[in-house]
């Protein structure tokens, strides 16, 4: 029992203790470079999952699913060392591994095909688990602490001189909309957000609280919001639209066939797009396209 107890104590203490400095290893690509390094502000390990997680009959042990502290940071060429730093945060769905997707090259393609005017940050939530808990990022100020740590990494690596936040874009894929909702429930963090893009995302789980967070976001002037969804989360999206209509909030609802790049660059009202291309195809088709046509690339008229 004693070794197991010591291991638990170590995992609890590790995130709050200073992380031993080590050289940051960057992988260089044609579009820029990226790294996958431990963050003190990473979602896990976290006290909420010290005993792992059980969903129905499935058990997810802490060591396998809630001990990953690494965060992927992707930096395109051409980032000005003097300008505010734009950030794109990607919140993944259930049963996802950031490390495996880095090996497959998808996060890299998001930068390559999206915008070169921002850094992309991929925190690992529950690793390969059907769980929407994001540990520290669910706490008030959790995203702010990760932003500060990411900016400090850039300063330490000589990428920027005096890092300060520019525009902040949040992308939620599948159940990734739930940790975003918890972030938006914090008024101080909600005020930082410039754009939210949901990709085949579900408003279920804590549905009422989740919808309320997005409603509060849409009360913020100048924030861009898009939700692309298929049959899976269709009901939740339509219920959210009914709420917006009752509140007399303007929005656009379109079919996938009536959406093009020019339209995505020009709309201002919250946009909802129904698509029948499938869950994985929505991610591949729309993630980079939404970033490319969002606040980072729009020119003020």
C-alpha positions as CSV (number, residue, x, y, z in Angstrom):
1,X,0.0,0.0,0.0
2,X,2.8,2.4,0.8
3,X,4.3,2.6,-2.7
4,X,0.9,3.2,-4.2
5,X,0.2,6.0,-1.6
6,X,3.5,7.6,-2.4
7,X,2.7,7.5,-6.1
8,X,-0.6,9.3,-5.6
9,X,1.1,11.9,-3.4
10,X,3.7,12.5,-6.1
11,X,1.1,13.0,-8.8
12,X,-0.9,15.5,-6.7
13,X,2.2,17.5,-5.8
14,X,3.9,17.5,-9.2
15,X,1.7,20.0,-11.1
16,X,2.1,22.6,-8.3
17,X,5.8,22.1,-7.9
18,X,8.3,23.9,-10.2
19,X,8.8,21.9,-13.3
20,X,12.4,21.1,-13.9
21,X,13.7,23.2,-16.8
22,X,14.8,21.2,-19.8
23,X,15.7,22.1,-23.3
24,X,12.6,22.5,-25.5
25,X,12.9,20.3,-28.6
26,X,11.3,21.8,-31.7
27,X,10.4,19.9,-34.8
28,X,10.8,22.1,-37.9
29,X,8.3,22.0,-40.8
30,X,7.9,24.0,-44.0
31,X,5.2,26.2,-42.3
32,X,7.0,26.6,-39.0
33,X,7.9,24.5,-35.9
34,X,6.2,22.7,-33.1
35,X,6.9,21.2,-29.7
36,X,5.1,18.9,-27.2
37,X,6.2,19.9,-23.7
38,X,4.9,19.6,-20.1
39,X,2.9,22.5,-18.8
40,X,2.2,23.2,-15.1
41,X,-1.3,24.4,-16.2
42,X,-2.1,21.2,-18.2
43,X,-5.5,19.7,-17.4
44,X,-4.0,16.6,-15.8
45,X,-3.0,15.1,-13.4
46,X,-5.9,16.7,-11.4
47,X,-7.6,15.9,-8.0
48,X,-10.9,15.2,-9.8
49,X,-9.5,12.1,-11.4
50,X,-7.1,10.7,-8.8
51,X,-9.2,7.5,-8.7
52,X,-9.7,7.5,-12.5
53,X,-13.2,7.6,-14.0
54,X,-16.0,5.1,-14.4
55,X,-18.6,5.4,-17.2
56,X,-21.2,2.7,-16.9
57,X,-19.1,-0.5,-16.8
58,X,-16.0,1.0,-18.4
59,X,-13.2,2.1,-16.0
60,X,-10.5,4.6,-17.0
61,X,-7.5,4.3,-14.7
62,X,-5.7,7.5,-13.8
63,X,-2.2,6.4,-14.9
64,X,-3.3,5.6,-18.4
65,X,-5.8,8.4,-19.0
66,X,-5.2,11.3,-16.7
67,X,-1.5,11.7,-16.2
68,X,-0.4,13.4,-19.5
69,X,1.0,16.9,-18.8
70,X,2.3,17.6,-22.3
71,X,0.7,20.4,-24.4
72,X,1.4,20.8,-28.1
73,X,2.4,24.3,-29.2
74,X,2.6,25.0,-33.0
75,X,4.4,28.2,-34.2
76,X,4.2,29.3,-37.8
77,X,7.0,31.2,-39.5
78,X,6.6,35.0,-39.6
79,X,5.2,35.6,-36.1
80,X,6.3,39.1,-35.1
81,X,8.4,39.3,-32.0
82,X,6.8,42.7,-31.2
83,X,3.1,42.3,-31.9
84,X,0.5,40.8,-29.6
85,X,0.3,37.0,-29.9
86,X,-2.9,35.5,-31.4
87,X,-3.7,32.0,-30.0
88,X,-5.9,29.2,-31.3
89,X,-6.9,26.6,-28.7
90,X,-8.2,23.2,-29.8
91,X,-10.4,21.2,-27.4
92,X,-10.8,17.6,-28.5
93,X,-13.6,15.1,-28.4
94,X,-13.8,11.8,-26.4
95,X,-11.2,9.1,-27.0
96,X,-8.6,11.4,-28.4
97,X,-4.8,11.5,-28.1
98,X,-3.0,14.7,-29.0
99,X,0.3,12.8,-29.3
100,X,-1.1,10.3,-31.8
101,X,-2.6,13.1,-33.9
102,X,0.7,14.9,-33.9
103,X,2.3,11.7,-35.3
104,X,-0.5,11.6,-37.9
105,X,0.1,15.2,-38.9
106,X,-3.4,16.6,-38.3
107,X,-2.6,19.5,-36.0
108,X,0.2,20.5,-38.3
109,X,-2.2,20.7,-41.2
110,X,-4.5,22.9,-39.2
111,X,-1.7,25.5,-39.1
112,X,-0.6,24.9,-42.6
113,X,-4.1,25.2,-44.1
114,X,-5.5,27.7,-41.6
115,X,-3.9,30.9,-40.5
116,X,-0.2,31.8,-40.1
117,X,-1.1,34.7,-37.9
118,X,-1.6,32.7,-34.7
119,X,0.0,30.0,-32.6
120,X,-2.0,26.8,-32.1
121,X,-2.3,25.1,-28.7
122,X,-3.5,21.6,-28.2
123,X,-4.0,20.6,-24.5
124,X,-4.5,16.9,-23.8
125,X,-7.7,16.3,-21.9
126,X,-8.8,12.8,-20.9
127,X,-6.5,10.6,-23.0
128,X,-8.4,8.0,-25.0
129,X,-11.4,8.2,-22.6
130,X,-15.1,8.9,-22.9
131,X,-14.9,11.8,-20.5
132,X,-15.5,15.6,-20.8
133,X,-13.6,16.6,-17.7
134,X,-10.6,18.9,-18.5
135,X,-9.2,19.2,-15.0
136,X,-7.5,22.5,-14.4
137,X,-9.0,24.1,-17.6
138,X,-12.4,23.6,-16.0
139,X,-11.4,25.8,-13.1
140,X,-11.9,29.5,-13.0
141,X,-8.9,31.1,-14.5
142,X,-7.6,27.8,-15.8
143,X,-7.3,28.9,-19.5
144,X,-5.8,32.2,-18.4
145,X,-3.0,30.3,-16.6
146,X,-2.3,28.2,-19.7
147,X,-2.2,31.3,-21.9
148,X,0.3,32.9,-19.5
149,X,2.4,29.8,-19.6
150,X,2.3,29.6,-23.4
151,X,3.3,33.2,-23.7
152,X,6.1,32.7,-21.2
153,X,7.4,29.7,-23.3
154,X,7.5,32.0,-26.3
155,X,9.5,34.6,-24.4
156,X,11.9,32.0,-23.0
157,X,12.4,30.6,-26.5
158,X,13.1,34.1,-28.0
159,X,10.1,33.9,-30.3
160,X,8.5,37.1,-28.9
161,X,10.1,39.9,-26.8
162,X,7.3,41.1,-24.5
163,X,4.5,38.6,-24.9
164,X,0.9,39.8,-24.6
165,X,-2.3,38.3,-25.9
166,X,-3.9,39.4,-29.1
167,X,-6.9,37.5,-30.5
168,X,-8.1,34.3,-28.9
169,X,-9.9,31.6,-30.9
170,X,-11.4,28.5,-29.3
171,X,-12.2,25.4,-31.4
172,X,-14.4,22.6,-29.9
173,X,-14.6,19.3,-31.7
174,X,-17.4,16.9,-30.6
175,X,-17.6,17.0,-26.8
176,X,-14.8,19.6,-26.8
177,X,-17.6,22.2,-26.6
178,X,-18.2,21.2,-22.9
179,X,-14.8,22.4,-21.5
180,X,-15.2,25.5,-23.7
181,X,-18.6,26.2,-22.0
182,X,-16.9,25.9,-18.6
183,X,-14.3,28.4,-19.7
184,X,-17.0,30.8,-21.0
185,X,-18.8,30.6,-17.6
186,X,-15.9,32.6,-16.2
187,X,-16.6,36.3,-17.1
188,X,-12.9,37.3,-17.0
189,X,-12.0,34.5,-19.4
190,X,-15.0,35.0,-21.6
191,X,-13.9,38.7,-22.1
192,X,-10.7,37.4,-23.7
193,X,-12.4,35.4,-26.5
194,X,-12.6,36.7,-30.0
195,X,-14.1,33.6,-31.8
196,X,-15.6,30.2,-31.0
197,X,-15.9,27.5,-33.7
198,X,-17.8,24.3,-32.9
199,X,-17.3,21.2,-35.1
200,X,-20.0,18.6,-34.8
201,X,-20.2,19.5,-31.2
202,X,-22.7,18.4,-28.6
203,X,-24.5,20.7,-26.2
204,X,-25.5,17.7,-24.1
205,X,-24.0,16.6,-20.8
206,X,-24.8,19.5,-18.5
207,X,-27.0,20.9,-21.3
208,X,-28.6,23.8,-19.6
209,X,-25.4,25.2,-18.1
210,X,-23.6,24.6,-21.4
211,X,-26.2,26.5,-23.4
212,X,-26.2,29.3,-20.9
213,X,-22.4,29.8,-21.3
214,X,-22.7,30.1,-25.1
215,X,-25.7,32.5,-24.8
216,X,-23.6,34.7,-22.6
217,X,-20.8,34.6,-25.2
218,X,-23.2,35.7,-27.9
219,X,-24.1,38.8,-25.8
220,X,-20.6,40.0,-26.3
221,X,-20.3,42.4,-29.1
222,X,-17.9,41.5,-31.9
223,X,-17.4,37.9,-31.0
224,X,-17.5,35.5,-34.0
225,X,-19.4,32.2,-33.5
226,X,-19.9,29.3,-35.9
227,X,-21.3,25.8,-35.3
228,X,-21.1,23.1,-38.0
229,X,-23.1,20.0,-37.2
230,X,-24.4,16.8,-38.6
231,X,-27.3,14.5,-37.6
232,X,-25.6,13.5,-34.3
233,X,-25.9,16.9,-32.5
234,X,-28.6,18.2,-34.7
235,X,-31.3,18.2,-32.0
236,X,-29.1,20.1,-29.5
237,X,-28.1,22.7,-32.1
238,X,-31.8,23.2,-33.1
239,X,-32.8,23.6,-29.5
240,X,-30.2,26.2,-29.0
241,X,-31.5,28.0,-32.1
242,X,-35.0,28.0,-30.7
243,X,-33.6,29.7,-27.6
244,X,-31.9,32.3,-29.7
245,X,-35.0,32.9,-31.7
246,X,-37.1,33.3,-28.5
247,X,-34.6,35.8,-27.2
248,X,-34.9,37.6,-30.6
249,X,-31.2,37.1,-31.3
250,X,-30.1,37.3,-35.0
251,X,-28.5,34.2,-36.5
252,X,-28.0,32.4,-39.8
253,X,-28.9,28.8,-40.4
254,X,-27.6,27.3,-43.7
255,X,-27.1,24.0,-45.4
256,X,-23.6,22.8,-46.1
257,X,-24.2,23.2,-49.9
258,X,-25.0,26.9,-49.4
259,X,-21.7,27.8,-47.7
260,X,-18.5,28.9,-49.4
261,X,-15.3,30.7,-48.4
262,X,-16.5,34.2,-49.3
263,X,-19.6,33.7,-47.2
264,X,-17.6,32.5,-44.2
265,X,-15.4,35.6,-44.5
266,X,-18.2,38.1,-44.4
267,X,-21.0,36.9,-42.0
268,X,-21.3,38.6,-38.7
269,X,-24.3,37.0,-37.0
270,X,-23.8,33.6,-35.3
271,X,-23.7,31.0,-38.0
272,X,-25.1,27.4,-37.9
273,X,-24.4,25.0,-40.7
274,X,-26.0,21.6,-41.2
275,X,-23.8,19.1,-43.0
276,X,-24.2,15.5,-44.0
277,X,-20.6,14.9,-44.7
278,X,-19.9,13.0,-41.5
279,X,-18.2,13.6,-38.2
280,X,-14.6,13.1,-39.1
281,X,-15.1,14.9,-42.5
282,X,-16.4,17.9,-40.7
283,X,-13.2,18.2,-38.8
284,X,-11.0,17.8,-41.9
285,X,-13.1,20.1,-44.1
286,X,-14.0,22.9,-41.7
287,X,-11.4,23.3,-38.9
288,X,-8.7,25.1,-41.0
289,X,-11.3,26.8,-43.2
290,X,-13.0,28.4,-40.2
291,X,-9.7,29.7,-38.8
292,X,-8.8,30.9,-42.3
293,X,-12.0,32.9,-42.6
294,X,-12.3,34.1,-39.0
295,X,-11.1,37.0,-37.0
296,X,-7.4,36.3,-37.6
297,X,-7.7,36.9,-41.3
298,X,-10.5,39.3,-41.7
299,X,-9.6,42.9,-42.8
300,X,-11.4,45.7,-41.1
301,X,-13.4,47.8,-43.6
